[in-house]
Amino acid sequence: MYSAVLRTCAAFVFLFLAAIFLSAQNSAEKLLQHDQANEDRVWLAVEEQPRGQLRIEPIATVEENQLTPIQTSCVSYEQAPEDLSAKYLQSGTKYSLLFGGAPIGEGQIGEQNRASGTASLTYSGPQKLRGQIRALATNAQPGDFRVASREPANAEQRASALALAREVFGQHGVPEVLLPKVRAEYVTRTYLAPSPQPSLIGSFSLDTGDNDELVHHLFFIASQPDEKLQPELLWIHLSENPTDEEVLRLVDHADLLRNGQDEVVVKLVSVETQSHRYVIFRRTRDGAHWEQLFKTEPLGCSS
């Protein structure tokens, strides 16, 4: 009987200690989840630099479904607040890379360039990032994303996009004799969530010739609900002098705010100030157009 009592007591002690252990384990897991949830979600742009090296640059953090800029203006003479870009560019930091809203592997920060707020990036995944093909990077969990849908436009799609670009330039007063000079710099076909229909995103340029040395630029997001390609977002810059040139280039698209809707990230480059901004667009409520959601200060003056 005495041994039975001992066994019963031992059982109660075991259950008591097990309950304490499980409680402590659950508390630790909840604390870790809480820390991960409160960690700043950051989005960065990735693109190729000369000699094939990749460069990464912070764009914004996400706080309470709001995009917050990270870097300060590189052209302001006023006292600027603390620039937080270095926080996200520490050597050895790893980020998930996305292309067309889907994960394409992991990249690791190399040497940081504090003057320009950028860093080198090592990436050996399957997607080739070169020239006009850029990507996004984030510290968010890759499980939130979907299968990639972005691909180069085929010959027919590219021709359709080029015809629309020439039409838009003509509508903005460019003489008809110059329209054959419009050149497609980059056209991609992709799906912008939550739309089930594909979109074409394109960048186009028009060099007017040797007389005035003007280069005009056009960027659009377009879809084809019927037989004709229709622009949903349209940006055009007609240069007034050779230094007035501005160009808008696609970085990529992704669900930045985790609300089921893709935002489109672009890079606005100014020849005059030798700087750039990142601009983010989102769909309007009617689902047929786009509006500006976010824009950084001018960046990269030293790069």
Secondary structure, DSSP 8 states (H G I E B T S, - for coil): -HHHHHHHHHHHHHHHHHHHHHHHHHHHHHHHHHHHHHS-EEEEEEEE-GGG-EEEEEEEEEETTEEEE-S--SS--S------GGGG--TT-EEEEEETTEEEEEEEEEEEETTTTEEEEEE-SSS---TT--EEEESS-GGG------EE--HHHHHHHHHHHHHHHHHTT--GGGGGG-EEEEEEEEE-TT-SSEEEEEEEEEE--TTT--EEEEEEEEE-SSSS-EEEEEEEE--SSGGG-EEEEEEEEE-TTSSS--EEEEEEEETTTTEEEEEEEEE-TTSS-EEEEEE---B-TT-
